[in-house]
Amino acid sequence: MAEVGMRPPASPLRRRALRALRWLFTPLRPDDYLELINPLWSTRELRGLVERVEPERGGAATVLIRPGYDWVGHRPGQYVRLGVVIDGVHHWRAYSLTSSPDRADGLISITPKKVDGGVVSPYLVERARPGELVRLGEVEGSFTLPDRPGRGLLFVTAGSGITPVMSMLRHLAPSASLDDVVHVHSAREADGVIFGEELAELERRHAGFRLELRITGRDGRLTPDELDTLCPDWPERETYACGPGELLDALQAHWKRHGDTGRLHHERFQPVVGGEGAEGSGGTVRFAHRNLDADCPPGTPILVAGENAGVEMPFGCRVGVCHTCVLPIREGRIRDLRTNVVSEKHNEIVRTCVHGAEGRVTVEL
Amino acid sequence: MSPTTHPFAHLSAERLDELAREFDAIHDEVRADLGERDRRYITGVIRLHRQIAVAGRALLLGSRSKAAWAAGTGCLAVAKILENMEIGHNVLHGQWDWMNDPYIHSSTWDWDTASTAAAWKHSHNFIHHTYTNIRGKDKDLGYEIMRIDPHQKWHPAYLAQPLYNLLLMAFFEWGVAVHDLDVEAIRAGEKPLKDVWHDIKGISGKARDQILKDYVGWPLVSALAATAAGRLVRPEPRSRARVLADRARGRRRKGALRAQLAAVRREGGGTFAATFWADFTANIIRNLWAHSIIFCGHFPDQTYTFSQEEVRDETRGGWYVRQLVGAANITGSPLFHLLSGNLGYQVEHHLFPDMPSSRYAEIAPRVRDICHRYGLPYNTGPLSRQLGTVHRTILRLAFPGGKPRAKPGPYPGDEVARAA
């Protein structure tokens, strides 16, 4: 079954009324008819209208969305599943919310950066238009600030890893909690810094907020050792890091050696799936119903291997969140591409978007 | 049986492989081209169905008026036809699954008819579309109650088939629902009782919902609307004497309720009945239409049936040819094709059951061209002729005997050749 959005926070009265009337509309539901008037009235899944798309630096764009019902709220740093229709096909992706939860106008925003060769991000950045209907999934993620940040904070971000942190900064700014915050941010080019102006503005307005901008195209990549000079008291701070896997791996190792890993919070904004240097030996996936073998190189999800072989695969968020792509593995060894854990499966349901084959795997569809 | 009975006996194995590649190519090409235009088509048809259904229900609120009754019944019949044919049948085939839309998906769809989606997907999508026109395997061949092919052995019960065919036409949705049960398999003990029970529960659940909605719910809504409208036009306060009498008996509220119910009976009774019969009529019209279109898909004289022996070791090319010559098209306008769920392109549908139906008209010339180049028949004709040959067969084969009629093309079956 294809992925659906979250249940909107419709009033219980409305829900009861619609349920009482259902028998008059069977096998459809009253919602199916209400949607004719306004698609946002569906009580089955939360939808939103794209209000504005604002270009950002670095090939990103902020998509401002007005949800159909009162927004359920999010904690700064969390992400939302977003469903869009592109060339007739419904796609789902998870994006960090970049808006502060306290926005007065009730809008929420995400800020995808265009990924070359991607499907959804180029669409959102280049083709999405105001008035367009999108689906909204659950708000998820544990990369959030403590309720009462005690001592100082350190943010270490790179590229579009800034997005969850932006929501945090926007949330902290009005409440004067930016009084002891250091933000080390890396971007490839000086004029490609997403939210560059807003970050500079925050630094101007808040004496306690210090931005350390690193231009990697010029200065090279940040190494954790450099934190000793950029933010000498880093071991005393709660640290929030988000960026490419290598950066996060390096920070984790650094904290393990010299700090307290309990105080390093991180978010991998892309699941560690495949890429170069993927572990394992890969394998072949046998699609029993089609009598077809698909090559599954190391680091390649079963989902992608199937699609490349022309099998129509169910898919959703593609990052292991939504469970739409689950298929039963009849037998074989699979590798969790996020954790590299290999396990033997026998008639078990598996998320094909984050698991690769390890040897020969037989899939039922 | 000699191999000359095959309509494709003149095709070598290599030639059949070539044919399979050509058909596969059409499939892949359309699959790669599906997009926004197709999504707009199906969402548009779904919206149209819902609008017509709403119009029908609104008109039937005044169903005591003859004109409103006729218009409302018409709208409802058209809505039900669209919902069953172009939407339900095709969505349940998975033709729109590629959109990844949770609400237009074969795994979630249910339709406004007596058979459950799950049972129908098994008996139709799997059994009928896999074993198309294979005698003894395709249970749609005569629907287990009719002798529709001269190869079927005659039995005196078939004498009544012209009669029960009429009943089947009128109550087709119930026939299909029971057909899904597969009575033959139950009798042979091949179907586990657990499955039978599951099916019966499903059918009775749907039957309850359908009856409640069409024959209780909407008639009641119409009756209440008519009563309310009557009150607006000429308010009728309860008589002073009645109010005093009720008060004296200390049952003011009960009396008021009784008065209301009496008013609904008086004012709305006629409307209730009118809407009831409107719903009944719309269902019958839909059933007649569905029966006609579906019977024209496989039972005109043009189509071939196959023995199980003939399809042993069938190749992909052979499968395509069986689908091709086992089905028959109906010619007609785009509106006709919309209302028939594009099953006027039954040939294309059987070649590519999971291709969006809106694409059949586009590929039909290419299918016809392949038929021409490979010396294969492309079965088609106007509705009147297709329907005529179907009902002639049902009448003729009610009686003993009967021979296969001559098929189009240069390769008649041997029985026909012997008869000639």
Interface residues (C-beta under 8 A of the other chain):
Chain A: M1 A2 E3 V4 W23 L24 F25 T26 P27 L28 D32 Y33 L36 R44 E45 V85 D87 G88 V89 H90 H91 E312 P314 F315 G316
Chain B: L34 G35 E36 R37 D38 R39 R40 R47 R50 Q51 V54 D97 W98 M99 N100 D101 P102 Y103 H105 S107 T108 D110 W111 D112 D209 Q210 L212 K213 G217 W218 V221
